[in-house]
Amino acid sequence: MFNLLKKPYEWMGASINSPYADYILGLLFYIEAIFFLPTDPILILYCLERRDKAIWYATVALIGSVLGGISSYMLGIYLWNTYGEAIIHNHIINYVLTPQMFYKLSVKYEQYNWLAVAIAGFTPVPYKAATLSAGFCKLSFIPFVISSIISRGARFYLLALMCKVFGEHIKDTVHKYFNLILLFAVLIIVLTVWLFT
């Protein structure tokens, strides 16, 4: 299974020098903010292959992610009454976000507002759950955007700087232990979701 998951990352590594690479990266991070798609490894891959552009790639990821977050926020506000229940009870989405998790997150947003978005944007808590919940709870738009920019920016620029500073060592480690790193990342996400819900 992990070898199958490794293939898309190898393909992304081979396409980094494509003239469309930046657009692909931005699109993936836009989609990640709406649907479940683990994109941090892709950002790391981009930054390792082109360390001279690591900060630029983090910026592209930030723009894509925040725009995706805004789209998900709007989905929560304007489409909840029409499609919300169907989305939350979709059996595919429930593998990532159950109705119970969604409603618990909604209560937390009412309690912590922008701080909850900031935490979800930086930690492994699924950002798409945070953005949809923020829209559903009608969290103030400007604090939502500011929190997203700060938290997602901190996360992506930290990854980019680590790749710039420790590039070759990280690159060798990622290639050598890809399966273990992927398994560890999945376990962290599952554990974080369990602790926060």
Phi and psi in degrees as GROMACS dihedral restraints (atoms count N, CA, C in turn):
[ dihedral_restraints ]
;  ai    aj    ak    al  type     phi  dphi    fc
    3     4     5     6     1   -66.4    20    10
    4     5     6     7     1   -32.9    20    10
    6     7     8     9     1   -64.6    20    10
    7     8     9    10     1   -35.6    20    10
    9    10    11    12     1   -65.6    20    10
   10    11    12    13     1   -39.8    20    10
   12    13    14    15     1   -68.8    20    10
   13    14    15    16     1   -27.5    20    10
   15    16    17    18     1   -71.0    20    10
   16    17    18    19     1   -28.8    20    10
   18    19    20    21     1   -58.0    20    10
   19    20    21    22     1   -47.2    20    10
   21    22    23    24     1   -61.0    20    10
   22    23    24    25     1   -34.6    20    10
   24    25    26    27     1   -70.4    20    10
   25    26    27    28     1   -36.1    20    10
   27    28    29    30     1   -66.0    20    10
   28    29    30    31     1   -39.0    20    10
   30    31    32    33     1   -64.0    20    10
   31    32    33    34     1   -41.4    20    10
   33    34    35    36     1   -63.3    20    10
   34    35    36    37     1   -39.1    20    10
   36    37    38    39     1   -62.1    20    10
   37    38    39    40     1   -38.0    20    10
   39    40    41    42     1   -73.2    20    10
   40    41    42    43     1   -22.5    20    10
   42    43    44    45     1   -99.5    20    10
   43    44    45    46     1     6.5    20    10
   45    46    47    48     1   -62.1    20    10
   46    47    48    49     1   -33.3    20    10
   48    49    50    51     1   -84.4    20    10
   49    50    51    52     1     3.1    20    10
   51    52    53    54     1   -69.3    20    10
   52    53    54    55     1   148.4    20    10
   54    55    56    57     1   -65.2    20    10
   55    56    57    58     1   -14.0    20    10
   57    58    59    60     1  -101.5    20    10
   58    59    60    61     1     5.4    20    10
   60    61    62    63     1   -58.8    20    10
   61    62    63    64     1   -43.7    20    10
   63    64    65    66     1   -63.4    20    10
   64    65    66    67     1   -39.7    20    10
   66    67    68    69     1   -67.2    20    10
   67    68    69    70     1   -39.3    20    10
   69    70    71    72     1   -62.4    20    10
   70    71    72    73     1   -44.9    20    10
   72    73    74    75     1   -60.6    20    10
   73    74    75    76     1   -47.9    20    10
   75    76    77    78     1   -61.6    20    10
   76    77    78    79     1   -41.3    20    10
   78    79    80    81     1   -64.6    20    10
   79    80    81    82     1   -41.9    20    10
   81    82    83    84     1   -61.9    20    10
   82    83    84    85     1   -40.8    20    10
   84    85    86    87     1   -73.7    20    10
   85    86    87    88     1   -28.7    20    10
   87    88    89    90     1   -64.7    20    10
   88    89    90    91     1   -47.6    20    10
   90    91    92    93     1   -64.6    20    10
   91    92    93    94     1   -37.4    20    10
   93    94    95    96     1   -59.2    20    10
   94    95    96    97     1   -32.3    20    10
   96    97    98    99     1   -76.3    20    10
   97    98    99   100     1   -10.1    20    10
   99   100   101   102     1  -111.6    20    10
  100   101   102   103     1   -41.8    20    10
  102   103   104   105     1  -121.2    20    10
  103   104   105   106     1   164.7    20    10
  105   106   107   108     1   -72.4    20    10
  106   107   108   109     1   115.7    20    10
  108   109   110   111     1  -155.6    20    10
  109   110   111   112     1   108.3    20    10
  111   112   113   114     1   -71.1    20    10
  112   113   114   115     1   105.9    20    10
  114   115   116   117     1  -106.6    20    10
  115   116   117   118     1   -13.8    20    10
  117   118   119   120     1   -54.6    20    10
  118   119   120   121     1   -43.3    20    10
  120   121   122   123     1   -60.0    20    10
  121   122   123   124     1   -31.3    20    10
  123   124   125   126     1   -69.7    20    10
  124   125   126   127     1   -41.9    20    10
  126   127   128   129     1   -62.0    20    10
  127   128   129   130     1   -42.8    20    10
  129   130   131   132     1   -60.8    20    10
  130   131   132   133     1   -43.7    20    10
  132   133   134   135     1   -60.1    20    10
  133   134   135   136     1   -46.8    20    10
  135   136   137   138     1   -58.7    20    10
  136   137   138   139     1   -48.0    20    10
  138   139   140   141     1   -66.0    20    10
  139   140   141   142     1   -33.7    20    10
  141   142   143   144     1   -73.3    20    10
  142   143   144   145     1   -38.1    20    10
  144   145   146   147     1   -72.0    20    10
  145   146   147   148     1   -33.4    20    10
  147   148   149   150     1  -133.4    20    10
  148   149   150   151     1    77.7    20    10
  150   151   152   153     1   -64.9    20    10
  151   152   153   154     1   -25.1    20    10
  153   154   155   156     1   -67.1    20    10
  154   155   156   157     1   -19.0    20    10
  156   157   158   159     1  -113.4    20    10
  157   158   159   160     1    15.3    20    10
  159   160   161   162     1   -58.2    20    10
  160   161   162   163     1   -44.4    20    10
  162   163   164   165     1   -66.3    20    10
  163   164   165   166     1   -39.2    20    10
  165   166   167   168     1   -62.3    20    10
  166   167   168   169     1   -43.7    20    10
  168   169   170   171     1   -63.5    20    10
  169   170   171   172     1   -38.3    20    10
  171   172   173   174     1   -63.4    20    10
  172   173   174   175     1   -37.2    20    10
  174   175   176   177     1   -66.5    20    10
  175   176   177   178     1   -43.8    20    10
  177   178   179   180     1   -60.2    20    10
  178   179   180   181     1   -44.3    20    10
  180   181   182   183     1   -62.4    20    10
  181   182   183   184     1   -40.6    20    10
  183   184   185   186     1   -63.2    20    10
  184   185   186   187     1   -47.0    20    10
  186   187   188   189     1   -61.9    20    10
  187   188   189   190     1   -47.9    20    10
  189   190   191   192     1   -60.6    20    10
  190   191   192   193     1   -42.7    20    10
  192   193   194   195     1   -67.5    20    10
  193   194   195   196     1   -43.7    20    10
  195   196   197   198     1   -67.5    20    10
  196   197   198   199     1   -41.1    20    10
  198   199   200   201     1   -63.4    20    10
  199   200   201   202     1   -39.6    20    10
  201   202   203   204     1   -64.8    20    10
  202   203   204   205     1   -38.9    20    10
  204   205   206   207     1   -62.9    20    10
  205   206   207   208     1   -40.1    20    10
  207   208   209   210     1   -64.9    20    10
  208   209   210   211     1   -41.1    20    10
  210   211   212   213     1   -62.1    20    10
  211   212   213   214     1   -42.3    20    10
  213   214   215   216     1   -66.7    20    10
  214   215   216   217     1   -38.1    20    10
  216   217   218   219     1   -60.4    20    10
  217   218   219   220     1   -45.9    20    10
  219   220   221   222     1   -64.1    20    10
  220   221   222   223     1   -37.4    20    10
  222   223   224   225     1   -60.1    20    10
  223   224   225   226     1   -42.2    20    10
  225   226   227   228     1   -63.9    20    10
  226   227   228   229     1   -39.3    20    10
  228   229   230   231     1   -76.1    20    10
  229   230   231   232     1   -53.7    20    10
  231   232   233   234     1   -90.4    20    10
  232   233   234   235     1   -22.2    20    10
  234   235   236   237     1  -112.8    20    10
  235   236   237   238     1     1.4    20    10
  237   238   239   240     1   -60.5    20    10
  238   239   240   241     1   -47.6    20    10
  240   241   242   243     1   -63.0    20    10
  241   242   243   244     1   -27.0    20    10
  243   244   245   246     1   -91.6    20    10
  244   245   246   247     1   -48.3    20    10
  246   247   248   249     1  -118.6    20    10
  247   248   249   250     1    -6.5    20    10
  249   250   251   252     1   -55.3    20    10
  250   251   252   253     1   -51.0    20    10
  252   253   254   255     1   -62.8    20    10
  253   254   255   256     1   -38.7    20    10
  255   256   257   258     1   -65.5    20    10
  256   257   258   259     1   -38.8    20    10
  258   259   260   261     1   -66.5    20    10
  259   260   261   262     1   -49.6    20    10
  261   262   263   264     1   -66.4    20    10
  262   263   264   265     1   -29.0    20    10
  264   265   266   267     1   -99.7    20    10
  265   266   267   268     1    10.5    20    10
  267   268   269   270     1   -69.0    20    10
  268   269   270   271     1   131.3    20    10
  270   271   272   273     1   -66.1    20    10
  271   272   273   274     1   -27.1    20    10
  273   274   275   276     1   -73.7    20    10
  274   275   276   277     1   -46.9    20    10
  276   277   278   279     1   -63.4    20    10
  277   278   279   280     1   -32.1    20    10
  279   280   281   282     1   -65.5    20    10
  280   281   282   283     1   -14.2    20    10
  282   283   284   285     1   -67.8    20    10
  283   284   285   286     1   -27.8    20    10
  285   286   287   288     1  -103.8    20    10
  286   287   288   289     1   -42.0    20    10
  288   289   290   291     1  -138.5    20    10
  289   290   291   292     1   110.1    20    10
  291   292   293   294     1   -85.0    20    10
  292   293   294   295     1   160.3    20    10
  294   295   296   297     1   -56.8    20    10
  295   296   297   298     1   -39.0    20    10
  297   298   299   300     1   -62.9    20    10
  298   299   300   301     1   -42.8    20    10
  300   301   302   303     1   -61.8    20    10
  301   302   303   304     1   -42.6    20    10
  303   304   305   306     1   -61.1    20    10
  304   305   306   307     1   -46.6    20    10
  306   307   308   309     1   -69.2    20    10
  307   308   309   310     1   -34.9    20    10
  309   310   311   312     1   -65.7    20    10
  310   311   312   313     1   -41.9    20    10
  312   313   314   315     1   -62.3    20    10
  313   314   315   316     1   -37.2    20    10
  315   316   317   318     1   -61.1    20    10
  316   317   318   319     1   -42.5    20    10
  318   319   320   321     1   -63.2    20    10
  319   320   321   322     1   -40.4    20    10
  321   322   323   324     1   -66.2    20    10
  322   323   324   325     1   -35.5    20    10
  324   325   326   327     1   -63.8    20    10
  325   326   327   328     1   -39.9    20    10
  327   328   329   330     1   -63.9    20    10
  328   329   330   331     1   -29.4    20    10
  330   331   332   333     1   -84.3    20    10
  331   332   333   334     1   -43.1    20    10
  333   334   335   336     1  -111.9    20    10
  334   335   336   337     1   -10.1    20    10
  336   337   338   339     1    49.6    20    10
  337   338   339   340     1  -123.6    20    10
  339   340   341   342     1   -63.5    20    10
  340   341   342   343     1   -28.6    20    10
  342   343   344   345     1   -63.1    20    10
  343   344   345   346     1   -36.7    20    10
  345   346   347   348     1   -64.4    20    10
  346   347   348   349     1   -39.0    20    10
  348   349   350   351     1   -66.4    20    10
  349   350   351   352     1   -42.0    20    10
  351   352   353   354     1   -61.6    20    10
  352   353   354   355     1   -42.5    20    10
  354   355   356   357     1   -64.8    20    10
  355   356   357   358     1   -45.8    20    10
  357   358   359   360     1   -65.8    20    10
  358   359   360   361     1   -32.9    20    10
  360   361   362   363     1   -70.4    20    10
  361   362   363   364     1   -26.9    20    10
  363   364   365   366     1   -99.4    20    10
  364   365   366   367     1   -32.5    20    10
  366   367   368   369     1   -92.2    20    10
  367   368   369   370     1   176.1    20    10
  369   370   371   372     1   -73.3    20    10
  370   371   372   373     1     1.7    20    10
  372   373   374   375     1   -57.3    20    10
  373   374   375   376     1   131.2    20    10
  375   376   377   378     1   -55.4    20    10
  376   377   378   379     1   117.9    20    10
  378   379   380   381     1   -63.6    20    10
  379   380   381   382     1   -33.0    20    10
  381   382   383   384     1   -64.6    20    10
  382   383   384   385     1   -33.1    20    10
  384   385   386   387     1   -66.9    20    10
  385   386   387   388     1   -38.1    20    10
  387   388   389   390     1   -66.3    20    10
  388   389   390   391     1   -44.0    20    10
  390   391   392   393     1   -70.9    20    10
  391   392   393   394     1   -43.2    20    10
  393   394   395   396     1   -64.0    20    10
  394   395   396   397     1   -41.9    20    10
  396   397   398   399     1   -65.3    20    10
  397   398   399   400     1   -38.7    20    10
  399   400   401   402     1   -62.6    20    10
  400   401   402   403     1   -39.7    20    10
  402   403   404   405     1   -67.5    20    10
  403   404   405   406     1   -43.7    20    10
  405   406   407   408     1   -61.9    20    10
  406   407   408   409     1   -38.4    20    10
  408   409   410   411     1   -83.3    20    10
  409   410   411   412     1     0.8    20    10
  411   412   413   414     1    56.1    20    10
  412   413   414   415     1    43.5    20    10
  414   415   416   417     1   -61.0    20    10
  415   416   417   418     1   141.9    20    10
  417   418   419   420     1   -54.2    20    10
  418   419   420   421     1   133.7    20    10
  420   421   422   423     1   -65.3    20    10
  421   422   423   424     1   -49.1    20    10
  423   424   425   426     1   -62.1    20    10
  424   425   426   427     1   -48.6    20    10
  426   427   428   429     1   -58.9    20    10
  427   428   429   430     1   -35.6    20    10
  429   430   431   432     1   -61.3    20    10
  430   431   432   433     1   -47.7    20    10
  432   433   434   435     1   -65.5    20    10
  433   434   435   436     1   -45.2    20    10
  435   436   437   438     1   -61.1    20    10
  436   437   438   439     1   -44.4    20    10
  438   439   440   441     1   -62.4    20    10
  439   440   441   442     1   -40.3    20    10
  441   442   443   444     1   -64.5    20    10
  442   443   444   445     1   -44.7    20    10
  444   445   446   447     1   -61.5    20    10
  445   446   447   448     1   -46.2    20    10
  447   448   449   450     1   -65.1    20    10
  448   449   450   451     1   -48.8    20    10
  450   451   452   453     1   -72.8    20    10
  451   452   453   454     1   -44.4    20    10
  453   454   455   456     1   -68.8    20    10
  454   455   456   457     1   -38.4    20    10
  456   457   458   459     1   -62.1    20    10
  457   458   459   460     1   -45.0    20    10
  459   460   461   462     1   -59.0    20    10
  460   461   462   463     1   -42.4    20    10
  462   463   464   465     1   -65.7    20    10
  463   464   465   466     1   -49.7    20    10
  465   466   467   468     1   -72.0    20    10
  466   467   468   469     1   -40.5    20    10
  468   469   470   471     1   -69.5    20    10
  469   470   471   472     1   -31.8    20    10
  471   472   473   474     1   -64.1    20    10
  472   473   474   475     1   -45.0    20    10
  474   475   476   477     1   -61.2    20    10
  475   476   477   478     1   -43.0    20    10
  477   478   479   480     1   -63.7    20    10
  478   479   480   481     1   -43.4    20    10
  480   481   482   483     1   -65.3    20    10
  481   482   483   484     1   -39.1    20    10
  483   484   485   486     1   -62.7    20    10
  484   485   486   487     1   -39.4    20    10
  486   487   488   489     1   -67.5    20    10
  487   488   489   490     1   -38.0    20    10
  489   490   491   492     1   -66.3    20    10
  490   491   492   493     1   -42.0    20    10
  492   493   494   495     1   -78.6    20    10
  493   494   495   496     1   -44.9    20    10
  495   496   497   498     1  -111.2    20    10
  496   497   498   499     1    27.9    20    10
  498   499   500   501     1   -45.0    20    10
  499   500   501   502     1   -63.8    20    10
  501   502   503   504     1   -63.4    20    10
  502   503   504   505     1   -41.0    20    10
  504   505   506   507     1   -64.0    20    10
  505   506   507   508     1   -44.0    20    10
  507   508   509   510     1   -64.5    20    10
  508   509   510   511     1   -42.1    20    10
  510   511   512   513     1   -60.5    20    10
  511   512   513   514     1   -46.1    20    10
  513   514   515   516     1   -63.3    20    10
  514   515   516   517     1   -40.8    20    10
  516   517   518   519     1   -65.8    20    10
  517   518   519   520     1   -43.3    20    10
  519   520   521   522     1   -61.8    20    10
  520   521   522   523     1   -45.4    20    10
  522   523   524   525     1   -65.9    20    10
  523   524   525   526     1   -37.4    20    10
  525   526   527   528     1   -75.8    20    10
  526   527   528   529     1   -39.8    20    10
  528   529   530   531     1  -117.6    20    10
  529   530   531   532     1    33.0    20    10
  531   532   533   534     1   -53.3    20    10
  532   533   534   535     1   -48.4    20    10
  534   535   536   537     1   -61.7    20    10
  535   536   537   538     1   -43.3    20    10
  537   538   539   540     1   -67.0    20    10
  538   539   540   541     1   -39.7    20    10
  540   541   542   543     1   -63.8    20    10
  541   542   543   544     1   -43.4    20    10
  543   544   545   546     1   -63.5    20    10
  544   545   546   547     1   -43.5    20    10
  546   547   548   549     1   -62.1    20    10
  547   548   549   550     1   -42.9    20    10
  549   550   551   552     1   -63.7    20    10
  550   551   552   553     1   -41.2    20    10
  552   553   554   555     1   -63.1    20    10
  553   554   555   556     1   -43.2    20    10
  555   556   557   558     1   -63.0    20    10
  556   557   558   559     1   -42.7    20    10
  558   559   560   561     1   -63.5    20    10
  559   560   561   562     1   -38.9    20    10
  561   562   563   564     1   -64.0    20    10
  562   563   564   565     1   -43.6    20    10
  564   565   566   567     1   -61.9    20    10
  565   566   567   568     1   -47.1    20    10
  567   568   569   570     1   -61.8    20    10
  568   569   570   571     1   -45.6    20    10
  570   571   572   573     1   -64.6    20    10
  571   572   573   574     1   -40.8    20    10
  573   574   575   576     1   -65.5    20    10
  574   575   576   577     1   -43.5    20    10
  576   577   578   579     1   -61.1    20    10
  577   578   579   580     1   -41.5    20    10
  579   580   581   582     1   -63.9    20    10
  580   581   582   583     1   -40.3    20    10
  582   583   584   585     1   -71.2    20    10
  583   584   585   586     1   -33.1    20    10
  585   586   587   588     1   -90.9    20    10
  586   587   588   589     1    -1.5    20    10
